């Protein structure tokens, strides 16, 4: 059985995605690449171009934004997305908006019937709209209970 080789770009040591297990390694090596014995995870390893040794490495972090932060997971060898405080707040507001939409029928029915909105529903909807003013928002939310 032939030795397995992985090819790394000579300019920066990153894995090209190509492997080879045949006999004529010189002909199989892509231009501008170096063969390294073995197969490695390109997210966690690259070749030190001075020594030719495979070394631990991690890909650059994806670009963070106001809603997503990235954390490296050594076990999985990749960047994992996480929510920022602003992202969590956006998520809580989306849930709040969905709960408000779910009871719009009460307001519509009361308006069509010419009556007022039942007090328990007005109180519930006001509590939903006031969620961002709760102490601990958005990490700790005391969700109001919908009327029966």
C-alpha positions as semicolon CSV with decimal commas, in nm:
position;residue;x (nm);y (nm);z (nm)
1;X;0,000;0,000;0,000
2;X;0,129;0,348;-0,091
3;X;0,186;0,633;0,153
4;X;-0,085;0,900;0,157
5;X;0,032;1,258;0,087
6;X;-0,147;1,590;0,128
7;X;-0,048;1,892;-0,078
8;X;0,010;2,233;0,079
9;X;0,067;2,565;-0,098
10;X;0,433;2,660;-0,081
11;X;0,354;3,032;-0,032
12;X;0,146;3,006;0,287
13;X;0,135;2,638;0,392
14;X;-0,240;2,595;0,360
15;X;-0,394;2,267;0,247
16;X;-0,499;2,260;-0,120
17;X;-0,762;1,991;-0,075
18;X;-0,565;1,742;-0,284
19;X;-0,425;1,409;-0,166
20;X;-0,231;1,138;-0,346
21;X;-0,147;0,779;-0,267
22;X;0,025;0,666;-0,588
23;X;0,383;0,584;-0,675
24;X;0,489;0,887;-0,884
25;X;0,466;1,167;-0,627
26;X;0,678;1,415;-0,826
27;X;0,436;1,409;-1,121
28;X;0,130;1,423;-0,895
29;X;0,242;1,726;-0,693
30;X;0,054;2,040;-0,813
31;X;0,264;2,338;-0,919
32;X;0,355;2,563;-0,627
33;X;0,279;2,293;-0,372
34;X;0,471;2,070;-0,136
35;X;0,373;1,711;-0,051
36;X;0,348;1,618;0,317
37;X;0,304;1,260;0,433
38;X;-0,035;1,205;0,595
39;X;-0,378;1,364;0,593
40;X;-0,458;1,650;0,828
41;X;-0,757;1,866;0,912
42;X;-0,703;2,189;0,714
43;X;-0,900;2,388;0,972
44;X;-0,654;2,300;1,246
45;X;-0,323;2,224;1,071
46;X;-0,089;2,379;0,818
47;X;0,270;2,328;0,714
48;X;0,552;2,539;0,858
49;X;0,723;2,631;0,532
50;X;1,064;2,672;0,701
51;X;1,072;2,325;0,855
52;X;0,822;2,131;0,642
53;X;0,649;2,013;0,960
54;X;0,275;2,005;1,009
55;X;0,180;2,244;1,288
56;X;-0,139;2,335;1,469
57;X;-0,325;2,628;1,316
58;X;-0,668;2,773;1,307
59;X;-0,842;2,947;1,024
60;X;-0,905;3,318;1,070
61;X;-1,222;3,398;1,258
62;X;-1,527;3,473;1,044
63;X;-1,629;3,836;1,055
64;X;-1,827;3,922;1,364
65;X;-2,114;4,165;1,350
66;X;-2,342;4,329;1,604
67;X;-2,541;4,007;1,647
68;X;-2,288;3,724;1,607
69;X;-1,961;3,655;1,787
70;X;-1,734;3,361;1,699
71;X;-1,553;3,121;1,934
72;X;-1,297;2,858;1,840
73;X;-1,388;2,500;1,935
74;X;-1,071;2,289;1,970
75;X;-1,271;1,966;1,981
76;X;-1,444;2,030;1,648
77;X;-1,155;2,227;1,500
78;X;-1,374;2,508;1,374
79;X;-1,526;2,843;1,458
80;X;-1,873;2,830;1,614
81;X;-2,119;3,117;1,605
82;X;-2,249;3,265;1,926
83;X;-2,498;3,537;1,996
84;X;-2,392;3,879;2,121
85;X;-2,604;4,070;2,371
86;X;-2,756;4,263;2,079
87;X;-2,831;3,933;1,904
88;X;-2,999;3,797;2,215
89;X;-3,204;4,116;2,247
90;X;-3,310;4,084;1,883
91;X;-3,411;3,722;1,944
92;X;-3,615;3,811;2,254
93;X;-3,788;4,095;2,068
94;X;-3,873;3,858;1,782
95;X;-4,033;3,616;2,030
96;X;-4,219;3,906;2,192
97;X;-4,343;4,024;1,851
98;X;-4,463;3,671;1,767
99;X;-4,657;3,658;2,094
100;X;-4,813;3,996;2,021
101;X;-4,910;3,883;1,669
102;X;-5,062;3,564;1,809
103;X;-5,318;3,767;2,003
104;X;-5,393;4,036;1,744
105;X;-5,720;3,857;1,684
106;X;-5,844;3,979;2,024
107;X;-5,789;4,343;1,927
108;X;-5,940;4,289;1,581
109;X;-6,249;4,117;1,722
110;X;-6,301;4,386;1,989
111;X;-6,269;4,660;1,727
112;X;-6,508;4,491;1,485
113;X;-6,764;4,435;1,761
114;X;-6,742;4,798;1,866
115;X;-6,631;4,716;2,219
116;X;-6,317;4,765;2,418
117;X;-6,026;4,527;2,439
118;X;-6,070;4,302;2,744
119;X;-5,858;4,432;3,034
120;X;-5,660;4,109;3,082
121;X;-5,556;4,117;2,714
122;X;-5,462;4,486;2,729
123;X;-5,253;4,416;3,040
124;X;-5,085;4,117;2,875
125;X;-5,002;4,307;2,556
126;X;-4,868;4,605;2,754
127;X;-4,644;4,369;2,954
128;X;-4,510;4,220;2,631
129;X;-4,432;4,564;2,490
130;X;-4,254;4,656;2,817
131;X;-4,016;4,355;2,811
132;X;-3,712;4,564;2,708
133;X;-3,756;4,775;3,022
134;X;-3,734;4,473;3,254
135;X;-3,424;4,458;3,475
136;X;-3,188;4,196;3,331
137;X;-3,314;4,232;2,974
138;X;-3,226;4,049;2,749
139;X;-3,049;3,780;2,953
140;X;-3,327;3,734;3,207
141;X;-3,689;3,764;3,097
142;X;-4,002;3,727;3,305
143;X;-4,251;3,641;3,033
144;X;-4,612;3,741;3,108
145;X;-4,878;3,470;3,087
146;X;-5,141;3,499;2,817
147;X;-5,499;3,512;2,944
148;X;-5,690;3,186;2,931
